[in-house]
Amino acid sequence: MRQSDLTYEEFIAQIKQRTGIDLALYKQEQMQRRLKGSMERAGADGYAAYLRLLDTNPSVRQVFLDRLTINVSELFRNPEHFGTLADRILPEIAEGKRGIRIWSAGCSYGAEPVSLAVLAQEKLPGVSCEILATDIDESILKAAAKGEFQDPDMKNVNAQRRASWFVREGTTWKAKPELMRLIRFVKHNLLADSAPGVFDLIVCRNVVIYFGDEAKDRVNRMFFQALKPGGYLFVGGTERVADSEEIGFENPLPFFYRRPR
Ligand SMILES: C[S@@+](CC[C@H](N)C(=O)[O-])C[C@H]1O[C@@H](n2cnc3c(N)ncnc32)[C@H](O)[C@@H]1O
């Protein structure tokens, strides 16, 4: 750090003021490493210089937000877990109901809510399904609303599903309106906003891995409160809910946490 530079704490205070995003809630070492890479690429030799660039150069700002949020995704990410969701969890939560509500939290460019919409259409005929898809990143939500995917996103989608639910347009796979009409895309910051309703299923995968332990715990408790009794939280392939029992969750299957009835 140069003598006249800002400290990390001062830098994140400035970022919070400008964007409302509290970097203190993310894992510090990881965040500093990511920032270092972004600063080097932008040609900034310290936090103060980087902040000036963020204020004046929209493309530097966009790269910063992209690096912060890491939007990597694909349809049916961890297909075997989506299989469990389809065969065990969805029938259980929909039993005796005319409609269910699902929250895809940290939905990135939409592969996750679209996968959920496919399963709802295939597995729950006669049950209406509302999927709320949220993310902190407004630009990714705009992309998500188009329902467009590329070949690498589709590697877990078999030929039958491709034909039933997607239309090929040039090099793009476009999700059919029957899927997209189930999904509503809304901006939401898991670390600042309250839960956007109550749900039968909350899917939050590969999002909290970037959060510090305290923030993770806060988010998991919010999820518990936002689930209907008997509702499930579905987490990512490398994630588990620490203190799940203390929060009140049952954990009947790996990656699936249930709020008791
Ligand atoms: C790696 S993607 C996960 C996408 C999808 N859930 C999946 O598993 O394929 C992580 C997403 O979390 C979002 N994210 C990061 N911090 C967030 C926050 N505080 N609130 C809401 N979304 C956040 C990012 O913008 C990004 O789109």
The ligand as an SDF file (V2000), in Angstrom:
LIG
                    3D

 27 29  0  0  0  0  0  0  0  0999 V2000
  -21.9930  -18.4780   -8.9700 C   0  0  0  0  0  0  0  0  0  0  0  0
  -23.5270  -17.6410   -9.2490 S   0  0  0  0  0  0  0  0  0  0  0  0
  -24.6650  -18.9310   -8.8060 C   0  0  0  0  0  0  0  0  0  0  0  0
  -25.7550  -19.1060   -9.8220 C   0  0  0  0  0  0  0  0  0  0  0  0
  -26.7100  -20.2730   -9.5400 C   0  0  0  0  0  0  0  0  0  0  0  0
  -27.3290  -20.1390   -8.2500 N   0  0  0  0  0  0  0  0  0  0  0  0
  -25.9960  -21.5950   -9.6710 C   0  0  0  0  0  0  0  0  0  0  0  0
  -25.7610  -22.2590   -8.6660 O   0  0  0  0  0  0  0  0  0  0  0  0
  -25.6390  -21.9520  -10.8000 O   0  0  0  0  0  0  0  0  0  0  0  0
  -23.5930  -16.5570   -7.8370 C   0  0  0  0  0  0  0  0  0  0  0  0
  -24.6240  -15.4480   -7.9680 C   0  0  0  0  0  0  0  0  0  0  0  0
  -24.8120  -14.8570   -6.6790 O   0  0  0  0  0  0  0  0  0  0  0  0
  -25.0530  -13.4910   -6.8630 C   0  0  0  0  0  0  0  0  0  0  0  0
  -24.7740  -12.7700   -5.5990 N   0  0  0  0  0  0  0  0  0  0  0  0
  -23.5740  -12.4820   -5.0200 C   0  0  0  0  0  0  0  0  0  0  0  0
  -23.7500  -11.7770   -3.8830 N   0  0  0  0  0  0  0  0  0  0  0  0
  -25.0980  -11.6470   -3.7340 C   0  0  0  0  0  0  0  0  0  0  0  0
  -25.9290  -11.0190   -2.7590 C   0  0  0  0  0  0  0  0  0  0  0  0
  -25.3870  -10.3850   -1.7110 N   0  0  0  0  0  0  0  0  0  0  0  0
  -27.2810  -11.0630   -2.9200 N   0  0  0  0  0  0  0  0  0  0  0  0
  -27.8350  -11.6850   -3.9960 C   0  0  0  0  0  0  0  0  0  0  0  0
  -27.1130  -12.2900   -4.9550 N   0  0  0  0  0  0  0  0  0  0  0  0
  -25.7580  -12.2660   -4.8290 C   0  0  0  0  0  0  0  0  0  0  0  0
  -24.1080  -13.1220   -7.9740 C   0  0  0  0  0  0  0  0  0  0  0  0
  -24.4820  -11.9050   -8.6140 O   0  0  0  0  0  0  0  0  0  0  0  0
  -24.1720  -14.3350   -8.8800 C   0  0  0  0  0  0  0  0  0  0  0  0
  -25.0870  -14.1470   -9.9390 O   0  0  0  0  0  0  0  0  0  0  0  0
  1  2  1  0
  2  3  1  0
  2 10  1  0
  3  4  1  0
  4  5  1  0
  5  6  1  0
  5  7  1  0
  7  8  2  0
  7  9  1  0
 10 11  1  0
 11 12  1  0
 11 26  1  0
 12 13  1  0
 13 14  1  0
 13 24  1  0
 14 15  1  0
 14 23  1  0
 15 16  2  0
 16 17  1  0
 17 18  1  0
 17 23  2  0
 18 19  1  0
 18 20  2  0
 20 21  1  0
 21 22  2  0
 22 23  1  0
 24 25  1  0
 24 26  1  0
 26 27  1  0
M  CHG  2   2   1   9  -1
M  END
$$$$
